[in-house]
């Protein structure tokens, strides 16, 4: 499992981590601890940088 870091570059959206939601906008930085469920939903065009440590592997992704 990877820890993830999102940095919002453009637009706004809603970030949900383990059922808690917050509006995100340019300049926001979000840490997603390894193993936590999360989604990000755009309200408009949304660009963000995603960094993972250790590097992301497709086996880390699952859908309910």
Rosetta constraint file for C-alpha pairs under 8 A:
AtomPair CA 1 CA 34 HARMONIC 5.65 0.50
AtomPair CA 1 CA 35 HARMONIC 6.27 0.50
AtomPair CA 1 CA 54 HARMONIC 7.65 0.50
AtomPair CA 1 CA 56 HARMONIC 7.73 0.50
AtomPair CA 1 CA 60 HARMONIC 5.73 0.50
AtomPair CA 2 CA 33 HARMONIC 7.71 0.50
AtomPair CA 2 CA 34 HARMONIC 5.02 0.50
AtomPair CA 2 CA 35 HARMONIC 7.43 0.50
AtomPair CA 2 CA 52 HARMONIC 5.82 0.50
AtomPair CA 2 CA 53 HARMONIC 5.26 0.50
AtomPair CA 2 CA 54 HARMONIC 5.38 0.50
AtomPair CA 2 CA 55 HARMONIC 6.73 0.50
AtomPair CA 2 CA 56 HARMONIC 6.09 0.50
AtomPair CA 2 CA 60 HARMONIC 7.48 0.50
AtomPair CA 3 CA 31 HARMONIC 7.60 0.50
AtomPair CA 3 CA 32 HARMONIC 5.90 0.50
AtomPair CA 3 CA 33 HARMONIC 4.85 0.50
AtomPair CA 3 CA 34 HARMONIC 4.19 0.50
AtomPair CA 3 CA 35 HARMONIC 7.69 0.50
AtomPair CA 3 CA 52 HARMONIC 5.63 0.50
AtomPair CA 3 CA 53 HARMONIC 5.37 0.50
AtomPair CA 3 CA 54 HARMONIC 7.11 0.50
AtomPair CA 4 CA 31 HARMONIC 6.00 0.50
AtomPair CA 4 CA 32 HARMONIC 4.96 0.50
AtomPair CA 4 CA 33 HARMONIC 6.50 0.50
AtomPair CA 4 CA 34 HARMONIC 7.06 0.50
AtomPair CA 4 CA 50 HARMONIC 6.81 0.50
AtomPair CA 4 CA 51 HARMONIC 5.65 0.50
AtomPair CA 4 CA 52 HARMONIC 4.50 0.50
AtomPair CA 4 CA 53 HARMONIC 6.60 0.50
AtomPair CA 5 CA 29 HARMONIC 7.05 0.50
AtomPair CA 5 CA 30 HARMONIC 5.60 0.50
AtomPair CA 5 CA 31 HARMONIC 4.63 0.50
AtomPair CA 5 CA 32 HARMONIC 6.05 0.50
AtomPair CA 5 CA 49 HARMONIC 7.94 0.50
AtomPair CA 5 CA 50 HARMONIC 5.67 0.50
AtomPair CA 5 CA 51 HARMONIC 5.16 0.50
AtomPair CA 5 CA 52 HARMONIC 6.45 0.50
AtomPair CA 6 CA 29 HARMONIC 5.70 0.50
AtomPair CA 6 CA 30 HARMONIC 5.05 0.50
AtomPair CA 6 CA 31 HARMONIC 6.60 0.50
AtomPair CA 6 CA 32 HARMONIC 7.98 0.50
AtomPair CA 6 CA 48 HARMONIC 6.36 0.50
AtomPair CA 6 CA 49 HARMONIC 5.52 0.50
AtomPair CA 6 CA 50 HARMONIC 4.62 0.50
AtomPair CA 6 CA 51 HARMONIC 6.57 0.50
AtomPair CA 7 CA 26 HARMONIC 7.81 0.50
AtomPair CA 7 CA 27 HARMONIC 6.73 0.50
AtomPair CA 7 CA 28 HARMONIC 5.88 0.50
AtomPair CA 7 CA 29 HARMONIC 4.52 0.50
AtomPair CA 7 CA 30 HARMONIC 6.44 0.50
AtomPair CA 7 CA 48 HARMONIC 5.42 0.50
AtomPair CA 7 CA 49 HARMONIC 5.08 0.50
AtomPair CA 7 CA 50 HARMONIC 6.66 0.50
AtomPair CA 8 CA 24 HARMONIC 7.23 0.50
AtomPair CA 8 CA 25 HARMONIC 6.04 0.50
AtomPair CA 8 CA 26 HARMONIC 4.76 0.50
AtomPair CA 8 CA 27 HARMONIC 5.61 0.50
AtomPair CA 8 CA 28 HARMONIC 5.44 0.50
AtomPair CA 8 CA 29 HARMONIC 6.50 0.50
AtomPair CA 8 CA 46 HARMONIC 7.80 0.50
AtomPair CA 8 CA 47 HARMONIC 6.36 0.50
AtomPair CA 8 CA 48 HARMONIC 4.36 0.50
AtomPair CA 8 CA 49 HARMONIC 6.53 0.50
AtomPair CA 9 CA 25 HARMONIC 7.70 0.50
AtomPair CA 9 CA 26 HARMONIC 4.88 0.50
AtomPair CA 9 CA 27 HARMONIC 6.39 0.50
AtomPair CA 9 CA 46 HARMONIC 7.66 0.50
AtomPair CA 9 CA 47 HARMONIC 5.42 0.50
AtomPair CA 9 CA 48 HARMONIC 5.04 0.50
AtomPair CA 9 CA 49 HARMONIC 7.12 0.50
AtomPair CA 10 CA 25 HARMONIC 6.98 0.50
AtomPair CA 10 CA 26 HARMONIC 5.19 0.50
AtomPair CA 10 CA 45 HARMONIC 7.35 0.50
AtomPair CA 10 CA 46 HARMONIC 5.50 0.50
AtomPair CA 10 CA 47 HARMONIC 5.03 0.50
AtomPair CA 10 CA 48 HARMONIC 6.89 0.50
AtomPair CA 11 CA 25 HARMONIC 6.01 0.50
AtomPair CA 11 CA 26 HARMONIC 6.41 0.50
AtomPair CA 11 CA 42 HARMONIC 7.73 0.50
AtomPair CA 11 CA 43 HARMONIC 7.60 0.50
AtomPair CA 11 CA 44 HARMONIC 5.96 0.50
AtomPair CA 11 CA 45 HARMONIC 5.47 0.50
AtomPair CA 11 CA 46 HARMONIC 4.54 0.50
AtomPair CA 11 CA 47 HARMONIC 6.64 0.50
AtomPair CA 12 CA 23 HARMONIC 7.07 0.50
AtomPair CA 12 CA 24 HARMONIC 5.57 0.50
AtomPair CA 12 CA 25 HARMONIC 4.58 0.50
AtomPair CA 12 CA 26 HARMONIC 7.16 0.50
AtomPair CA 12 CA 42 HARMONIC 6.23 0.50
AtomPair CA 12 CA 43 HARMONIC 5.63 0.50
AtomPair CA 12 CA 44 HARMONIC 6.13 0.50
AtomPair CA 12 CA 45 HARMONIC 7.43 0.50
AtomPair CA 12 CA 46 HARMONIC 6.08 0.50
AtomPair CA 13 CA 23 HARMONIC 5.72 0.50
AtomPair CA 13 CA 24 HARMONIC 5.32 0.50
AtomPair CA 13 CA 25 HARMONIC 6.76 0.50
AtomPair CA 13 CA 40 HARMONIC 6.77 0.50
AtomPair CA 13 CA 41 HARMONIC 5.34 0.50
AtomPair CA 13 CA 42 HARMONIC 4.17 0.50
AtomPair CA 13 CA 43 HARMONIC 4.76 0.50
AtomPair CA 13 CA 44 HARMONIC 7.05 0.50
AtomPair CA 13 CA 46 HARMONIC 6.89 0.50
AtomPair CA 14 CA 21 HARMONIC 6.44 0.50
AtomPair CA 14 CA 22 HARMONIC 5.53 0.50
AtomPair CA 14 CA 23 HARMONIC 4.46 0.50
AtomPair CA 14 CA 24 HARMONIC 5.76 0.50
AtomPair CA 14 CA 40 HARMONIC 5.64 0.50
AtomPair CA 14 CA 41 HARMONIC 5.19 0.50
AtomPair CA 14 CA 42 HARMONIC 6.54 0.50
AtomPair CA 14 CA 43 HARMONIC 7.32 0.50
AtomPair CA 15 CA 21 HARMONIC 5.55 0.50
AtomPair CA 15 CA 22 HARMONIC 5.42 0.50
AtomPair CA 15 CA 23 HARMONIC 6.30 0.50
AtomPair CA 15 CA 24 HARMONIC 6.51 0.50
AtomPair CA 15 CA 38 HARMONIC 7.36 0.50
AtomPair CA 15 CA 39 HARMONIC 5.97 0.50
AtomPair CA 15 CA 40 HARMONIC 4.46 0.50
AtomPair CA 15 CA 41 HARMONIC 6.56 0.50
AtomPair CA 16 CA 20 HARMONIC 5.32 0.50
AtomPair CA 16 CA 21 HARMONIC 4.21 0.50
AtomPair CA 16 CA 22 HARMONIC 6.52 0.50
AtomPair CA 16 CA 38 HARMONIC 5.33 0.50
AtomPair CA 16 CA 39 HARMONIC 5.29 0.50
AtomPair CA 16 CA 40 HARMONIC 6.26 0.50
AtomPair CA 17 CA 21 HARMONIC 6.60 0.50
AtomPair CA 17 CA 32 HARMONIC 7.24 0.50
AtomPair CA 17 CA 36 HARMONIC 6.70 0.50
AtomPair CA 17 CA 37 HARMONIC 5.85 0.50
AtomPair CA 17 CA 38 HARMONIC 4.39 0.50
AtomPair CA 17 CA 39 HARMONIC 6.82 0.50
AtomPair CA 18 CA 36 HARMONIC 6.12 0.50
AtomPair CA 18 CA 37 HARMONIC 5.27 0.50
AtomPair CA 18 CA 38 HARMONIC 6.18 0.50
AtomPair CA 19 CA 38 HARMONIC 7.87 0.50
AtomPair CA 24 CA 28 HARMONIC 6.23 0.50
AtomPair CA 32 CA 36 HARMONIC 6.64 0.50
AtomPair CA 32 CA 38 HARMONIC 7.67 0.50
AtomPair CA 42 CA 46 HARMONIC 5.62 0.50
AtomPair CA 52 CA 56 HARMONIC 5.74 0.50
AtomPair CA 56 CA 60 HARMONIC 7.05 0.50
AtomPair CA 57 CA 61 HARMONIC 7.79 0.50
